[in-house]
Amino acid sequence: MTQEPAGLVVHINGWPGTGKLTIARHLAERLGARLADNHTLINPAEALFSRGTPLYRSLRAAIRESVFEHIAKAPAEQSFVFTDALSDDAADNRAFEDYAALAQRRGARFVAVVIDCGLEENLKRLTRAGRAKQHKLTDPEVLLGLRRAHRLLRGKGDQLVEIDVTVLGADEAAEAIAAAIAGPVVR
């Protein structure tokens, strides 16, 4: 008989501006989980160095590695929620595999969540006040380029939850994700 993992590692993936962080906050509260959004991991490097430079990349990698190292040592029953914006390219696939490896190291169930919304709604959310202060993407042309050139990564986990949040509020989306996580796992 296989024992069900005590903790969860939930990875929420979606385009910039889809509401990942707000949804993740509600979901973490529902699950009693800790939240590490992608900006927690990249903003220190972005504050010090220009994106794409070697020092930015190395600091970002070092921060991520240190956070993952510490999370791997946390109590097994503790759950974690992460947010990210990963597409179907090789580097993003490798990043996603790091989350899967973290869950495996922890003996946790790994839930991959993909959230998306219609383009018009995505653009509206992307340009809302307050995003720039949080060092979030606000340039519609960058988002349009990403959406034209890539698909959202739908990585493999113990469970995959896909949800369209075009007409859902953050709390409704978190409730739907929590319900899917609590339900039977379909592989």
C-alpha positions as CSV (number, residue, x, y, z in Angstrom):
1,M,0.0,0.0,0.0
2,T,1.3,3.4,-1.0
3,Q,1.1,6.2,1.6
4,E,-0.4,9.5,0.4
5,P,2.2,12.4,0.6
6,A,1.7,14.7,3.6
7,G,2.5,18.0,1.9
8,L,1.9,19.6,-1.4
9,V,4.0,21.5,-3.9
10,V,1.6,23.5,-6.1
11,H,3.0,25.3,-9.1
12,I,0.7,27.9,-10.6
13,N,1.7,28.8,-14.2
14,G,0.2,31.5,-16.3
15,W,0.9,34.4,-18.5
16,P,1.8,37.7,-16.9
17,G,-1.4,39.5,-15.8
18,T,-3.6,36.5,-15.4
19,G,-3.9,36.9,-11.7
20,K,-1.5,34.2,-10.5
21,L,-0.3,36.0,-7.4
22,T,-3.8,37.0,-6.2
23,I,-5.1,33.5,-6.8
24,A,-2.1,32.0,-5.2
25,R,-2.6,34.1,-2.0
26,H,-6.2,32.8,-1.7
27,L,-5.1,29.2,-2.5
28,A,-2.2,29.2,0.0
29,E,-4.6,30.5,2.7
30,R,-7.1,27.7,1.9
31,L,-4.4,25.0,1.9
32,G,-2.5,26.4,4.9
33,A,0.5,26.6,2.6
34,R,3.4,29.0,2.3
35,L,3.6,31.2,-0.9
36,A,6.7,31.9,-2.9
37,D,5.7,33.8,-6.0
38,N,8.1,34.2,-8.9
39,H,8.7,37.9,-7.9
40,T,10.0,36.8,-4.5
41,L,12.7,34.9,-6.4
42,I,13.5,37.5,-9.1
43,N,13.0,40.9,-7.6
44,P,16.2,41.0,-5.6
45,A,18.3,40.3,-8.7
46,E,16.2,42.8,-10.8
47,A,16.7,45.5,-8.1
48,L,20.5,45.2,-8.5
49,F,21.2,44.2,-12.1
50,S,19.7,44.6,-15.6
51,R,17.6,41.6,-16.8
52,G,19.6,39.3,-19.1
53,T,23.0,40.3,-17.7
54,P,25.3,37.6,-16.3
55,L,25.1,39.0,-12.8
56,Y,21.3,39.2,-12.9
57,R,21.1,35.5,-14.1
58,S,23.6,34.2,-11.6
59,L,22.0,36.1,-8.6
60,R,18.6,34.9,-9.7
61,A,19.8,31.3,-9.9
62,A,21.6,31.5,-6.5
63,I,18.5,32.9,-4.8
64,R,16.2,30.2,-6.3
65,E,18.7,27.5,-5.4
66,S,18.9,28.7,-1.8
67,V,15.1,29.0,-1.5
68,F,14.7,25.5,-2.9
69,E,17.4,24.1,-0.6
70,H,15.7,25.5,2.5
71,I,12.2,24.4,1.4
72,A,13.6,20.9,0.9
73,K,14.4,20.8,4.6
74,A,11.0,22.1,5.8
75,P,8.7,19.8,7.7
76,A,7.1,17.2,5.4
77,E,3.6,18.2,6.2
78,Q,4.2,21.9,5.2
79,S,2.8,22.7,1.7
80,F,4.1,25.3,-0.7
81,V,2.5,27.3,-3.5
82,F,4.7,28.8,-6.3
83,T,3.8,31.0,-9.2
84,D,5.6,31.3,-12.5
85,A,5.2,32.3,-16.1
86,L,6.7,29.4,-18.0
87,S,6.3,28.7,-21.7
88,D,7.1,25.8,-24.0
89,D,10.8,26.4,-24.4
90,A,13.7,24.3,-23.2
91,A,14.9,26.7,-20.4
92,D,11.3,26.9,-18.9
93,N,11.0,23.1,-19.1
94,R,14.2,22.8,-17.1
95,A,12.9,25.3,-14.5
96,F,9.6,23.4,-14.2
97,E,11.6,20.2,-13.7
98,D,13.3,21.8,-10.7
99,Y,9.8,22.2,-9.0
100,A,9.0,18.6,-9.7
101,A,12.4,17.5,-8.3
102,L,11.7,19.7,-5.2
103,A,8.4,17.9,-4.6
104,Q,10.0,14.6,-5.0
105,R,12.8,15.5,-2.5
106,R,10.1,16.5,-0.1
107,G,8.0,13.4,-0.7
108,A,5.2,15.8,-1.5
109,R,2.4,15.5,-4.1
110,F,3.2,17.8,-7.0
111,V,0.3,19.7,-8.5
112,A,0.8,21.6,-11.7
113,V,-1.8,24.3,-12.2
114,V,-2.2,26.2,-15.5
115,I,-4.3,29.3,-15.5
116,D,-5.2,31.3,-18.6
117,C,-7.7,33.9,-19.6
118,G,-8.9,35.5,-22.8
119,L,-6.5,37.9,-24.5
120,E,-8.6,41.0,-24.0
121,E,-9.0,40.3,-20.3
122,N,-5.3,39.5,-20.0
123,L,-4.3,42.8,-21.5
124,K,-6.7,44.7,-19.2
125,R,-5.3,42.9,-16.1
126,L,-1.7,43.5,-17.3
127,T,-2.1,47.2,-17.4
128,R,-3.9,47.6,-14.0
129,A,-2.5,50.2,-11.6
130,G,0.1,48.9,-9.1
131,R,1.7,46.2,-11.2
132,A,4.7,48.3,-12.1
133,K,5.4,49.1,-8.5
134,Q,5.8,45.4,-7.9
135,H,8.3,45.1,-10.8
136,K,5.7,43.2,-12.8
137,L,5.4,43.2,-16.6
138,T,3.0,45.9,-17.8
139,D,4.0,46.2,-21.5
140,P,1.2,44.8,-23.7
141,E,3.6,44.3,-26.6
142,V,5.8,42.0,-24.6
143,L,2.8,40.0,-23.6
144,L,1.5,39.8,-27.1
145,G,4.9,38.7,-28.3
146,L,5.0,35.9,-25.7
147,R,1.5,34.7,-26.5
148,R,2.3,34.7,-30.3
149,A,5.6,32.9,-30.0
150,H,4.8,30.4,-27.2
151,R,2.3,28.2,-25.5
152,L,1.9,28.0,-21.7
153,L,3.9,25.1,-20.4
154,R,1.7,22.2,-19.2
155,G,4.3,20.3,-17.3
156,K,3.7,16.9,-15.8
157,G,3.1,16.5,-12.1
158,D,1.1,14.1,-10.0
159,Q,-1.9,16.1,-11.0
160,L,-2.6,18.8,-13.7
161,V,-5.3,21.4,-13.1
162,E,-6.2,23.7,-16.0
163,I,-8.5,26.6,-15.4
164,D,-9.7,29.5,-17.5
165,V,-10.0,32.6,-15.2
166,T,-11.4,35.0,-17.8
167,V,-14.7,35.5,-15.8
168,L,-13.6,34.2,-12.4
169,G,-12.5,36.2,-9.5
170,A,-9.3,35.2,-7.6
171,D,-11.3,33.7,-4.7
172,E,-13.5,31.7,-7.1
173,A,-10.4,30.4,-9.0
174,A,-8.6,29.5,-5.8
175,E,-11.8,27.6,-4.7
176,A,-11.9,25.7,-8.0
177,I,-8.2,24.8,-7.7
178,A,-8.6,23.7,-4.1
179,A,-11.6,21.5,-5.0
180,A,-9.6,19.9,-7.8
181,I,-6.7,19.2,-5.5
182,A,-9.0,17.7,-2.9
183,G,-10.8,15.5,-5.4
184,P,-9.6,12.2,-6.8
185,V,-6.3,12.5,-8.8
186,V,-6.8,11.5,-12.4
187,R,-3.6,10.6,-14.2
